[in-house]
């Protein structure tokens, strides 16, 4: 049914190629990420992997203010300026965004160093050194996101994703293998060396992305010497974008960071592996969302709500079936899978893995609801749901992590996923009269 609908739409070429290529990149990224997690867990051990994951989570959250929603703005404004052939405005946008992100990154690094220096009596020297090294990631991640956004705005979507999706994890795997062969046979790779390898991999990915961008800059822009800025409009536009991006990262990393505040590094390492397994359950939803996004926008613009209901329902059913298979696999074989791939100690992540897998099954049940709202001009509803979910996430983590540990963190995540999807589901029904969940099949028939 979905193939016929795509053909009926007549959207061939660009969207199909981009969708297939993006899906291929996503599959490759998941596989590389899984390989990397297995290697890190085995080489660092539970405690070392926990320290590495915890510091990396903190650095990722810190990088949010450095970006301040600017990459999302750059995607939109770059596309508009190119269509309008306003090359002076495009030059101004790129200069303004690059300078803003760089200065914010430097400011955040300085603040983090001052805070870290005040914690020398409560945090070990090893963890502080890893943190100091990880701070180098802030400008690299932030400027890398800006570069990727620029490429996507220029319609080089796949090329924009390539450095982070393929080049960075591949280089990191190579570096980890190289480092592991230099230590003694019975020694483990240290978290500090792992963080150093991560910084180098991100730097190489950043250079590759910069090279891609230099080769894809529109030739017309080289003949323009002046810059045109819209500071007031850009600043007001990034505020809601920054809020949405920030709430999304809070939902992604609040549980890891708060778990590390109450429990030892080993538990953080176990929980990180549980998260990786849970994300595999949502893999079908992520892939289907990539394919249906352009069709959702097109059908909504033409007012063809019945076809829109069909496409989101079929997407939800496909994602739910894939998620259900993954949940059953983890239910019956989760412990041997964890023990075989990650080591015997990581079997302790089994219960948290099952809880998170159930949460992602709920996520798949509701279908590509965030994509539906964003592609139909209802992004404020997505932001509202995300803000509610992020607030609930922090509160639930505070309540559940101290007594229940990583299982409490997993329960908080599941509750957050359900709340977020429920809020957005009601918004979709209210504004679009669309049931994005698996039960939307009743509306199709």
C-alpha positions as CSV (number, residue, x, y, z in Angstrom):
1,X,0.0,0.0,0.0
2,X,2.7,2.4,0.9
3,X,4.7,1.7,-2.3
4,X,1.5,2.5,-4.3
5,X,1.0,5.7,-2.4
6,X,4.6,6.8,-3.0
7,X,4.2,6.1,-6.7
8,X,0.9,8.0,-6.8
9,X,2.6,11.0,-5.4
10,X,5.1,11.0,-8.2
11,X,7.9,12.1,-6.0
12,X,10.8,10.4,-7.7
13,X,14.4,11.1,-7.8
14,X,15.6,13.5,-5.2
15,X,13.4,12.6,-2.2
16,X,13.7,8.8,-2.8
17,X,17.4,8.9,-3.3
18,X,17.9,11.1,-0.2
19,X,15.6,8.8,1.8
20,X,17.4,5.7,0.8
21,X,20.8,7.2,1.3
22,X,19.8,8.6,4.7
23,X,18.4,5.3,5.8
24,X,21.6,3.5,4.7
25,X,23.7,6.0,6.6
26,X,21.5,5.5,9.7
27,X,21.9,1.7,9.5
28,X,25.6,2.1,9.1
29,X,25.8,4.5,12.0
30,X,23.9,2.1,14.3
31,X,26.1,-0.8,13.3
32,X,29.3,1.2,13.8
33,X,27.9,2.5,17.2
34,X,27.1,-1.0,18.3
35,X,30.6,-2.2,17.4
36,X,32.2,0.8,19.2
37,X,30.1,0.2,22.3
38,X,31.2,-3.5,22.4
39,X,34.8,-2.6,22.0
40,X,34.7,0.2,24.6
41,X,32.9,-1.9,27.1
42,X,35.3,-4.8,26.8
43,X,38.5,-2.7,26.7
44,X,37.6,-0.2,29.3
45,X,35.7,-2.5,31.7
46,X,32.5,-1.5,33.4
47,X,34.1,1.2,35.6
48,X,36.2,2.8,32.9
49,X,33.3,2.7,30.4
50,X,31.1,4.3,33.0
51,X,33.5,7.2,33.6
52,X,34.0,7.7,29.8
53,X,30.2,7.6,29.1
54,X,29.5,9.9,32.0
55,X,32.0,12.6,31.0
56,X,30.9,12.4,27.4
57,X,27.3,12.9,28.4
58,X,28.2,16.0,30.4
59,X,30.2,17.4,27.5
60,X,27.3,16.7,25.1
61,X,24.8,18.6,27.3
62,X,27.3,21.5,27.8
63,X,27.6,21.8,24.0
64,X,23.8,22.7,23.8
65,X,24.2,26.3,24.8
66,X,27.2,26.7,22.5
67,X,24.9,25.8,19.6
68,X,21.9,27.7,20.9
69,X,19.6,26.4,18.2
70,X,21.7,28.1,15.5
71,X,22.2,25.0,13.3
72,X,18.5,24.7,12.8
73,X,18.3,28.3,11.9
74,X,21.1,27.9,9.4
75,X,19.4,25.1,7.6
76,X,16.3,27.2,7.1
77,X,17.9,30.5,6.3
78,X,20.5,29.0,4.0
79,X,17.8,27.3,1.9
80,X,15.8,30.5,1.7
81,X,18.8,32.7,0.8
82,X,19.9,30.2,-1.9
83,X,16.5,30.1,-3.5
84,X,16.3,33.9,-3.5
85,X,19.9,34.2,-4.7
86,X,20.7,36.6,-1.8
87,X,24.4,35.8,-1.6
88,X,25.2,38.8,0.6
89,X,22.7,37.6,3.2
90,X,24.0,34.1,2.9
91,X,27.6,35.3,3.6
92,X,26.4,37.3,6.5
93,X,24.4,34.4,7.9
94,X,27.5,32.1,7.8
95,X,29.8,34.6,9.3
96,X,27.4,35.6,12.1
97,X,26.6,31.9,13.0
98,X,30.2,30.8,12.9
99,X,31.4,33.6,15.1
100,X,28.5,33.2,17.5
101,X,29.0,29.5,18.0
102,X,32.8,29.9,18.4
103,X,32.5,32.6,21.0
104,X,29.8,30.7,22.9
105,X,32.0,27.6,22.9
106,X,35.0,29.5,24.2
107,X,32.9,31.1,26.9
108,X,31.5,27.7,28.0
109,X,35.0,26.2,28.1
110,X,36.2,29.0,30.4
111,X,33.2,28.6,32.7
112,X,33.6,24.8,32.9
113,X,37.3,25.1,33.7
114,X,36.5,27.5,36.6
115,X,33.8,25.2,37.9
116,X,36.1,22.1,37.6
117,X,38.8,23.9,39.5
118,X,36.4,24.4,42.4
119,X,35.7,20.7,42.5
120,X,39.2,19.4,43.0
121,X,38.5,18.3,46.6
122,X,35.4,16.3,45.6
123,X,36.2,14.8,42.2
124,X,39.2,12.6,41.4
125,X,42.1,13.9,39.4
126,X,41.6,11.2,36.8
127,X,38.0,12.3,36.2
128,X,38.9,16.0,36.0
129,X,41.7,15.3,33.5
130,X,39.2,13.4,31.3
131,X,36.8,16.3,31.6
132,X,39.4,18.9,30.7
133,X,40.4,16.8,27.6
134,X,36.7,16.4,26.7
135,X,36.1,20.1,26.7
136,X,38.0,20.3,23.4
137,X,34.9,18.5,22.0
138,X,32.6,21.5,22.6
139,X,33.8,23.8,19.7
140,X,34.4,20.8,17.5
141,X,30.9,19.4,18.0
142,X,29.2,22.8,17.8
143,X,31.0,24.0,14.7
144,X,30.6,20.5,13.2
145,X,26.8,20.8,13.7
146,X,26.9,24.2,12.0
147,X,28.8,22.8,9.1
148,X,26.4,19.9,8.7
149,X,23.5,22.4,8.9
150,X,25.0,24.5,6.1
151,X,25.3,21.5,3.8
152,X,21.8,20.4,4.5
153,X,20.5,23.9,3.8
154,X,22.3,23.7,0.5
155,X,20.4,20.4,-0.1
156,X,23.5,18.2,0.3
157,X,21.7,16.3,3.1
158,X,23.6,13.0,3.0
159,X,27.0,14.7,2.7
160,X,26.1,16.8,5.8
161,X,25.5,13.6,7.8
162,X,28.5,11.6,6.5
163,X,31.2,13.0,8.9
164,X,29.2,12.3,12.1
165,X,27.5,9.1,10.9
166,X,30.3,7.3,9.2
167,X,33.7,9.0,9.3
168,X,33.8,9.8,13.1
169,X,32.8,6.4,14.4
170,X,35.0,4.6,11.8
171,X,38.1,6.7,12.8
172,X,37.3,6.1,16.5
173,X,37.1,2.4,16.0
174,X,40.5,2.4,14.2
175,X,42.1,4.5,16.9
176,X,40.7,2.3,19.7
177,X,42.1,-0.8,18.0
178,X,45.4,1.0,17.6
179,X,45.5,2.0,21.3
180,X,44.5,-1.4,22.5
181,X,47.4,-3.0,20.7
182,X,49.9,-0.7,22.5
183,X,48.9,-1.6,26.0
184,X,50.1,-4.7,27.8
185,X,48.2,-7.9,27.2
186,X,46.5,-7.8,30.6
187,X,46.0,-4.1,30.8
188,X,42.8,-2.2,29.9
189,X,42.5,0.9,27.7
190,X,42.1,3.9,30.0
191,X,39.2,6.3,29.9
192,X,41.6,9.2,29.3
193,X,43.1,7.5,26.2
194,X,39.6,6.7,25.0
195,X,38.5,10.3,25.4
196,X,41.6,11.5,23.5
197,X,40.8,9.1,20.7
198,X,37.3,10.5,20.7
199,X,38.6,14.1,20.4
200,X,40.9,13.1,17.5
201,X,38.0,11.3,15.7
202,X,35.7,14.3,16.0
203,X,38.5,16.6,14.8
204,X,39.1,14.4,11.7
205,X,35.3,14.3,11.0
206,X,35.2,18.1,11.4
207,X,38.0,18.5,8.8
208,X,36.3,16.1,6.4
209,X,33.0,18.1,6.8
210,X,34.7,21.4,6.2
211,X,36.3,20.0,3.0
212,X,32.9,18.8,1.8
213,X,31.5,22.3,2.4
214,X,34.3,24.1,0.6
215,X,33.6,22.0,-2.5
216,X,29.8,22.6,-2.3
217,X,29.7,26.4,-1.8
218,X,27.7,28.0,-4.6
219,X,30.1,29.6,-7.0
220,X,28.0,32.8,-7.1
221,X,29.0,33.6,-3.6
222,X,32.6,34.1,-4.4
223,X,31.9,37.2,-6.4
224,X,30.1,38.9,-3.5
225,X,32.3,41.0,-1.2
226,X,29.7,42.5,1.1
227,X,27.8,40.9,4.0
228,X,24.2,41.5,4.9
229,X,22.9,40.7,8.4
230,X,19.5,40.3,10.0
231,X,20.6,40.1,13.6
232,X,17.2,41.0,15.2
233,X,15.3,38.4,13.1
234,X,17.9,35.7,13.6
235,X,18.1,36.2,17.4
236,X,14.3,36.0,17.8
237,X,14.1,32.9,15.5
238,X,16.7,30.9,17.4
239,X,15.1,31.2,20.9
240,X,12.4,28.5,20.3
241,X,14.8,26.4,18.3
242,X,17.3,26.6,21.2
243,X,14.6,25.6,23.7
244,X,13.5,22.6,21.6
245,X,17.1,21.4,21.1
246,X,17.9,21.9,24.8
247,X,14.8,20.0,26.0
248,X,15.7,17.1,23.6
249,X,19.2,16.8,25.0
250,X,17.8,16.9,28.5
251,X,15.6,14.0,27.7
252,X,18.5,12.1,26.2
253,X,21.1,12.6,28.9
254,X,19.4,13.6,32.2
255,X,19.2,10.0,33.3
256,X,22.9,9.2,32.7
257,X,24.1,12.4,34.4
258,X,21.8,12.0,37.4
259,X,22.6,8.3,37.8
260,X,26.3,9.2,38.0
261,X,25.5,11.6,40.9
262,X,24.1,8.8,43.1
263,X,25.8,5.6,41.9
264,X,29.3,4.5,41.0
265,X,30.8,4.5,37.5
266,X,30.1,0.8,37.0
267,X,26.3,1.5,37.1
268,X,26.6,4.3,34.5
269,X,28.5,1.9,32.2
270,X,25.8,-0.8,32.6
271,X,23.0,1.7,32.0
272,X,24.8,3.1,28.9
273,X,24.7,-0.3,27.4
274,X,21.0,-0.7,28.3
275,X,20.3,2.6,26.5
276,X,22.1,1.3,23.4
277,X,20.0,-1.8,23.3
278,X,16.8,0.2,23.9
279,X,17.6,2.4,20.9
280,X,17.9,-0.6,18.7
281,X,14.2,-1.2,19.4
282,X,13.3,2.2,17.9
283,X,15.4,1.6,14.8
284,X,12.3,0.8,12.6
285,X,10.7,4.1,13.7
286,X,13.8,6.1,12.8
287,X,14.1,4.6,9.4
288,X,10.4,4.9,8.5
289,X,10.4,8.6,9.6
290,X,13.2,9.4,7.2
291,X,11.2,8.0,4.3
292,X,7.8,9.5,5.1
293,X,8.9,13.0,6.1
294,X,8.7,14.7,2.6
295,X,5.4,12.9,1.8
296,X,3.8,14.1,5.0
297,X,4.6,17.7,4.2
298,X,3.4,17.3,0.6
299,X,0.2,15.6,1.4
300,X,-0.7,18.1,4.1
301,X,0.0,21.0,1.8
302,X,-2.4,19.6,-0.7
303,X,-5.1,18.9,2.0
304,X,-5.1,15.1,1.3
305,X,-5.7,14.1,4.9
306,X,-6.9,10.5,4.1
307,X,-3.7,9.7,2.3
308,X,-1.8,11.4,5.1
309,X,-3.6,9.1,7.6
310,X,-2.6,6.1,5.5
311,X,1.1,6.9,5.3
312,X,1.5,7.6,9.0
313,X,-0.5,4.6,10.1
314,X,1.5,2.2,7.8
315,X,4.7,3.7,9.1
316,X,3.6,3.2,12.7
317,X,2.6,-0.4,12.1
318,X,5.9,-1.2,10.4
319,X,7.9,0.4,13.2
320,X,5.8,-1.4,15.9
321,X,6.3,-4.8,14.3
322,X,10.1,-4.3,14.1
323,X,10.2,-3.0,17.7
324,X,8.1,-6.0,19.0
325,X,10.5,-8.4,17.4
326,X,13.4,-6.7,19.1
327,X,11.6,-6.7,22.5
328,X,10.9,-10.4,22.2
329,X,14.5,-11.0,21.3
330,X,15.8,-9.1,24.3
331,X,13.2,-10.7,26.6
332,X,14.2,-14.3,25.8
333,X,17.9,-13.9,24.9
334,X,18.9,-10.5,26.5
335,X,21.1,-11.9,29.2
336,X,23.2,-14.2,26.9
337,X,23.5,-11.4,24.4
338,X,24.8,-9.0,27.0
339,X,27.2,-11.5,28.4
340,X,28.5,-12.7,25.0
341,X,29.1,-9.3,23.4
342,X,29.9,-7.0,26.3
343,X,31.2,-9.3,29.0
344,X,29.7,-11.1,32.0
345,X,29.5,-8.0,34.2
346,X,27.2,-6.3,31.8
347,X,24.4,-8.9,32.4
348,X,23.5,-6.6,35.3
349,X,22.0,-4.2,32.7
350,X,19.4,-6.8,31.7
351,X,16.4,-5.5,33.7
352,X,17.1,-1.8,32.7
353,X,17.4,-3.0,29.1
354,X,14.0,-4.7,29.2
355,X,12.4,-1.6,30.7
356,X,13.9,0.7,28.1
357,X,13.0,-1.7,25.3
358,X,9.4,-1.6,26.5
359,X,9.5,2.2,26.5
360,X,10.8,2.3,22.9
361,X,8.0,-0.2,22.0
362,X,5.5,2.4,23.3
363,X,7.4,5.1,21.3
364,X,7.0,3.0,18.1
365,X,3.3,2.4,18.9
366,X,2.6,6.1,18.5
367,X,4.4,6.3,15.2
368,X,6.3,9.2,13.6
369,X,4.2,11.7,15.6
370,X,6.9,14.3,16.1
371,X,7.7,14.3,12.4
372,X,4.0,14.6,11.6
373,X,3.6,17.8,13.8
374,X,6.9,19.4,12.6
375,X,6.2,18.7,8.9
376,X,2.7,20.2,9.1
377,X,3.6,23.5,10.8
378,X,2.7,22.4,14.3
379,X,6.3,22.4,15.7
380,X,5.1,24.5,18.7
381,X,3.1,21.4,19.9
382,X,6.3,19.3,19.6
383,X,8.2,21.9,21.7
384,X,5.4,22.0,24.2
385,X,5.4,18.2,24.6
386,X,9.2,18.1,24.8
387,X,9.2,20.8,27.5
388,X,6.6,18.9,29.6
389,X,8.5,15.6,29.1
390,X,11.9,17.1,30.0
391,X,10.5,18.6,33.2
392,X,8.8,15.3,34.1
393,X,12.0,13.5,33.3
394,X,14.2,15.5,35.7
395,X,11.6,15.1,38.5
396,X,11.1,11.4,38.0
397,X,14.9,10.8,37.9
398,X,15.3,12.6,41.2
399,X,12.5,10.5,42.7
400,X,13.4,7.1,41.3
401,X,17.2,7.0,40.8
402,X,18.2,7.2,44.5
403,X,16.2,4.1,45.7
404,X,16.1,2.1,42.4
405,X,19.3,3.0,40.6
406,X,19.5,2.3,36.8
407,X,16.1,0.6,36.9
408,X,14.7,3.7,38.3
409,X,16.3,5.8,35.6
410,X,14.9,3.4,33.0
411,X,11.4,3.7,34.5
412,X,11.7,7.5,34.4
413,X,12.6,7.4,30.8
414,X,9.7,5.1,29.9
415,X,7.2,7.4,31.7
416,X,8.7,10.4,29.9
417,X,8.4,8.7,26.5
418,X,4.8,7.9,27.2
419,X,4.0,11.4,28.4
420,X,5.7,13.1,25.4
421,X,3.9,10.9,22.9
422,X,0.6,11.3,24.6
423,X,0.8,15.1,24.6
424,X,1.7,15.1,20.9
425,X,-0.9,12.5,20.0
426,X,-3.6,14.7,21.4
427,X,-2.2,17.7,19.5
428,X,-2.3,15.7,16.2
429,X,-5.9,14.8,16.9
430,X,-6.8,18.3,17.8
431,X,-5.1,20.2,14.9
432,X,-5.0,17.6,12.1
433,X,-7.6,15.1,13.1
434,X,-5.0,12.4,12.5
435,X,-4.4,9.3,14.6
436,X,-0.7,8.7,14.2
437,X,-0.6,5.5,16.3
438,X,-1.1,1.9,15.3
439,X,-4.8,2.3,16.1
440,X,-5.0,4.7,13.2
441,X,-5.6,1.7,11.0
442,X,-9.3,2.0,12.0
443,X,-9.3,5.5,10.3
444,X,-7.8,4.1,7.2
445,X,-10.3,1.3,6.7
